[in-house]
């Protein structure tokens, strides 16, 4: 089965549709599937619910889909770097399911592991727990959180072999593996594709059984959210 597609748009053909629940890997702008996000924008799909740790910045990452108003709801843990997100949310134009970061990761991991729900202490007594089941274990109160099962997962990895086995680079690993595991269909963007067997088994971070389509992007921008330079004396 050939998993390699010639472009991001081709990789999303027949996969991405309006009104879907999608998961997008990355943390800030680290490890985001840049080409796949742009292909979603260019596809013109509407009314997406996006699961992502954050919402990119105003003109990059998921910020591009917010600019085109293709996202109707975000399920996120941090949204502080995106002014357009703030504007849409405060104007009532964008729904937000605010989720603690660890809970968000576990909701995706649980979805990929076939666990429908779990209990956690995080969020008890706050707005996070409103409307959710509470249960007591050993004298402590826990809130039940449902797993996430996105229709499509868009993932960034560093290297894939032709079977879809993935290796992530450093902190770009972040939310990508759990997003890939949870998605009913997983499309991955990589910087290098190698033959089967070239990845040492111990270097495989995610097995190819979770990956359905692969697209090569050899020159991602890898933008930095904020760059601060300290001036040193004598320079």
C-alpha positions in Angstrom: 0.0 0.0 0.0 1.5 3.3 -1.1 1.2 5.9 1.6 3.3 8.6 -0.1 1.5 11.5 -1.8 3.0 14.1 -4.1 1.7 17.2 -2.3 -0.1 18.2 0.8 -3.3 19.0 -1.2 -3.2 15.5 -2.7 -2.7 13.9 0.7 -5.9 15.6 1.9 -8.1 14.7 -1.1 -11.0 12.7 0.1 -10.0 13.1 3.7 -10.6 16.6 4.8 -14.2 17.8 4.8 -16.3 20.6 6.3 -17.8 20.1 9.8 -15.0 17.7 10.9 -13.2 17.3 14.2 -9.5 17.6 13.4 -6.4 17.3 15.6 -3.3 19.2 14.8 0.1 18.4 16.3 2.6 20.9 17.6 3.4 23.1 20.6 3.4 26.8 19.9 5.0 26.8 16.4 7.2 23.9 17.2 6.4 20.7 15.3 3.4 22.0 13.4 2.4 20.5 10.0 2.9 23.8 8.1 2.2 22.5 4.5 -0.9 20.5 5.6 -2.4 23.5 7.4 -2.0 25.6 4.3 -3.6 22.8 2.2 -6.6 22.8 4.6 -6.9 26.5 4.1 -6.7 26.2 0.3 -9.3 23.4 0.3 -12.0 25.8 1.4 -13.5 23.5 4.0 -15.6 25.2 6.7 -16.9 24.8 10.2 -14.0 22.8 11.6 -13.5 22.0 15.2 -9.7 22.0 15.8 -7.9 20.2 18.7 -4.6 21.7 19.3 -2.5 22.8 22.2 -2.7 26.3 20.9 -4.0 28.3 18.0 -0.7 29.4 16.3 -0.1 33.1 15.8 -2.0 35.6 13.7 -0.4 34.8 10.4 1.1 31.4 10.9 0.0 27.9 11.9 -3.6 27.5 12.8 -3.8 31.3 12.8 -4.1 31.0 9.0 -7.4 29.0 9.4 -8.7 31.5 11.9 -8.0 34.4 9.5 -10.1 32.6 6.8 -12.8 31.8 9.4 -12.6 28.1 8.6 -12.5 27.1 12.3 -15.8 27.4 14.3 -14.4 25.9 17.6 -11.1 25.3 19.3 -10.3 22.7 21.9 -7.1 24.1 23.3 -5.0 24.7 26.4 -3.3 28.0 25.5 -4.4 30.7 23.1 -2.5 33.7 24.3 -0.4 34.5 21.2 -3.2 35.0 18.7 -5.0 38.4 18.6 -7.4 37.3 16.0 -8.4 34.3 18.1 -9.0 36.7 21.0 -11.1 39.0 18.8 -13.3 36.2 17.5 -13.7 34.7 20.9 -14.7 37.9 22.7 -17.0 38.8 19.8 -18.8 35.4 20.2 -17.7 34.3 16.7 -15.5 31.4 17.9 -16.3 28.7 20.4 -13.6 27.6 22.9 -13.4 24.4 25.0 -10.6 25.4 27.3 -8.7 22.3 28.4 -5.8 21.9 30.8 -2.7 20.9 28.9 -2.1 17.5 30.6 -5.8 16.7 30.3 -5.8 17.6 26.6 -2.8 15.2 26.0 -4.5 12.5 28.0 -7.8 12.9 26.1 -6.0 12.3 22.8 -3.9 9.4 24.3 -7.1 7.8 25.7 -8.8 8.1 22.3 -5.9 6.4 20.6 -5.8 3.6 23.3 -9.5 2.9 23.0 -10.3 4.3 26.5 -13.6 6.2 26.3 -13.1 8.3 29.4 -11.0 8.8 32.5 -11.0 10.6 35.9 -8.6 13.3 36.9 -8.3 15.8 39.7 -7.3 18.6 37.3 -10.0 21.2 37.0 -12.1 20.1 40.0 -13.8 23.2 41.5 -13.2 25.3 38.4 -15.2 26.1 35.2 -13.3 23.2 33.6 -15.5 20.8 35.6 -18.8 22.5 34.9 -21.4 20.0 33.6 -19.1 17.0 33.9 -19.5 14.0 36.1 -17.7 14.1 39.5 -16.8 11.0 41.5 -15.0 10.4 44.7 -12.1 8.0 45.0 -10.3 7.5 48.3 -11.8 10.7 49.7 -10.7 12.8 46.8 -13.0 14.3 44.1 -12.3 13.7 40.4 -13.8 14.9 37.2 -14.6 12.6 34.3 -13.1 13.6 31.0 -14.2 12.1 27.7 -11.6 10.9 25.2 -11.1 12.7 21.9 -11.5 10.9 18.6 -10.8 13.3 15.7 -11.9 12.5 12.2 -8.4 13.5 10.9 -5.1 14.1 12.5 -2.5 16.4 10.9 1.0 15.5 12.2 4.5 16.7 11.7 7.5 14.3 12.0 11.1 14.6 11.0 11.6 11.3 9.2 9.2 8.6 7.9 10.0 5.4 6.1 7.7 4.2 3.3 5.6 2.2 5.7 4.9 5.3 7.8 7.1 4.5 10.8 8.0 7.9 12.2 10.8 9.6 14.1 10.3 13.0 15.6 13.0 15.6 16.2 13.6 16.7 19.8 10.8 18.8 21.3 8.8 18.6 18.0 7.6 15.3 19.3 5.2 17.1 21.7 1.5 16.5 20.9 2.2 14.8 17.5 2.3 11.1 18.6 -0.9 11.3 20.6 -2.7 13.2 17.9 -1.6 10.6 15.3 -2.8 7.7 17.5 -6.2 9.3 18.1 -7.1 10.3 14.6 -9.3 8.0 12.5 -7.2 9.1 9.5 -3.6 10.3 10.1 -1.8 12.4 7.5 1.8 13.2 8.3 4.2 15.8 6.9 7.9 14.9 7.1 11.2 16.4 6.1 12.7 13.1 4.9 11.5 9.8 3.6 13.7 6.7 3.8 13.3 3.1 2.7 11.8 0.5 5.1 14.5 -0.8 7.3 16.6 2.3 7.4 15.1 3.5 10.7 16.6 1.5 13.5 13.7 -0.1 15.4 14.6 1.6 18.7 14.5 5.0 16.8 10.9 4.6 15.7 8.8 6.9 17.9 5.5 5.9 16.3 4.7 2.8 14.3 3.4 3.1 10.8 0.1 1.3 11.7 -1.2 4.7 12.8 -0.1 6.6 9.6 -2.3 6.5 6.5 -0.8 9.2 4.3 2.6 10.9 4.0 3.7 14.1 2.3 7.3 15.4 2.0 8.1 19.0 2.9 11.9 19.4 2.8 11.9 23.1 3.6 9.5 24.1 6.3 9.7 27.6 7.6 9.9 26.6 11.3 9.1 30.1 12.5 9.9 31.2 16.1 7.0 32.7 18.1 9.2 35.2 19.9 12.8 35.9 19.5 14.6 37.8 22.3 18.2 38.8 21.9 20.2 40.1 24.9 22.7 42.8 24.1 26.1 42.1 25.6 28.6 44.7 26.7 31.4 45.3 24.3 29.5 44.1 21.2 
